[in-house]
């Protein structure tokens, strides 16, 4: 039995997503698997191809 390939984030979703804190646009960091909000200084994780748009789950940017 083979394991299915993980679902990847579809960058076209960026057209519909905004930062939940600032309502500004996001950028996609493919290497880290995160959506970046420069305005809020936060990086939102993407898990199994699904963005987790919760401020409590976001990583603070340096």
C-alpha positions, 0 to 999 in steps of 0.5 A: 500500500502506498502513501498518498502524496501530501497536498500542496498549497495552491498559491492562487488562494492568495487572491482570496486570503488576507491577514486576519489581524491587519486585513492586508495581503499575504505572501507565500514562503514556499521553503517554510510552508508559511503565509507571511504578513509583513504588516503584522510581522507574522507567519501563518503555517500551512498544514496539509495544504491548508493555511492556518489563519489563526493569530495564536498559531502564527510565528512572529517574524524576526 
